[in-house]
Amino acid sequence: MAAAFIPASSQPFKLILGSSSVARKHILAEMGLEFEVMTADIDEKSIRRENPDELVTVLAEAKADAIMSRLNISDYQKEGDRPTLLITSDIPTTKEEARQFLKGYSGSHVSTVGSVVVTNLTTGKRLGSLDKAEVYFHDIPDEVIENLIDEGVVFRVAGGLLLEHPLTLPFVEAVVGSSDSVMGISKDLANKLIQDALT
């Protein structure tokens, strides 16, 4: 028997993704979520912390604050409306930065730390948590790195790291943790925070 089609309007909440990341959009779509996209347009370079865990958390919160500052929050607090959640999470912006990321991965391993922040615009409740993973790489030829940069997709993915890309995949030796976390947002963590933000 075929699975029943569930119309988008039956999702018990509205969702805003505060990111232009291709990978994050793809991950949320894979989770079966309906969402709209808004970008924070903040100067991430002006926000600095020594501790990576602290940095990603502060950046995700700053993105949420920036998006919320452009919204009329009272529009989201109307009686009887479905609650609206804002989910924010971070990407290279220049060719040089992307090149440094990718060269750093070659023949090495990378530990990723990501922060997911979910803000319930209806109630004001905000929850955040960290997610960590490790990826081990074979040597990545310079030619492959330049092709990835020329293609431009690395600028729309957290850390320039597109594990499932046909150019990158052959050079991935192993992933410890979840690959969706490395790609920009952990499905399990996002799901948990969404549920918690609704209660």
Secondary structure as GFF3:
##gff-version 3
##sequence-region A 1 199
A	DSSP	three_ten_helix	8	10	.	.	.	ID=ss1
A	DSSP	beta_strand	14	17	.	.	.	ID=ss2
A	DSSP	alpha_helix	22	30	.	.	.	ID=ss3
A	DSSP	beta_strand	36	37	.	.	.	ID=ss4
A	DSSP	three_ten_helix	44	46	.	.	.	ID=ss5
A	DSSP	alpha_helix	52	69	.	.	.	ID=ss6
A	DSSP	three_ten_helix	73	76	.	.	.	ID=ss7
A	DSSP	beta_strand	84	88	.	.	.	ID=ss8
A	DSSP	alpha_helix	95	105	.	.	.	ID=ss9
A	DSSP	beta_strand	109	120	.	.	.	ID=ss10
A	DSSP	beta_strand	126	137	.	.	.	ID=ss11
A	DSSP	alpha_helix	142	151	.	.	.	ID=ss12
A	DSSP	three_ten_helix	153	156	.	.	.	ID=ss13
A	DSSP	three_ten_helix	158	160	.	.	.	ID=ss14
A	DSSP	three_ten_helix	169	171	.	.	.	ID=ss15
A	DSSP	beta_strand	172	176	.	.	.	ID=ss16
A	DSSP	alpha_helix	179	183	.	.	.	ID=ss17
A	DSSP	alpha_helix	187	198	.	.	.	ID=ss18
###
